[in-house]
Amino acid sequence: MSAIFNFQSLLTVILLLICTCAYIRSMAPSLLDRNKTGLLGIFWKCARIGERKSPYVAVCCIVMAFSILFMQ
C-alpha cells in the first residue's frame, strides 16, 4: 500500500519532510531561502515548521518511531 492511502505512512513522510527541510536549512540556508514562494516554497514552509515547532516535531518523531517499531 502506498503512503498516500495509509494514514500512518503519510504522517511518517510528512515528519521526514519537515525534519529533512529543517536540517537542510540549518546547513545551507540560502538553498531554501531563495524559494519562498511557488511550488518549492513548500520546502521552505516545512523548514520553518521544523525550526519553530522543533520540540513538538521531535516528540512526534519519537512517538512515530515507537509506533513503527513496536506496533507493527
Secondary structure, DSSP 8 states (H G I E B T S, - for coil): --TTT-HHHHHHHHHHHHHHHHHHHHH-HHHHHT--SSTTHHHHHHHHHHHHTHHHHHHHHHHHHHHHHHH-
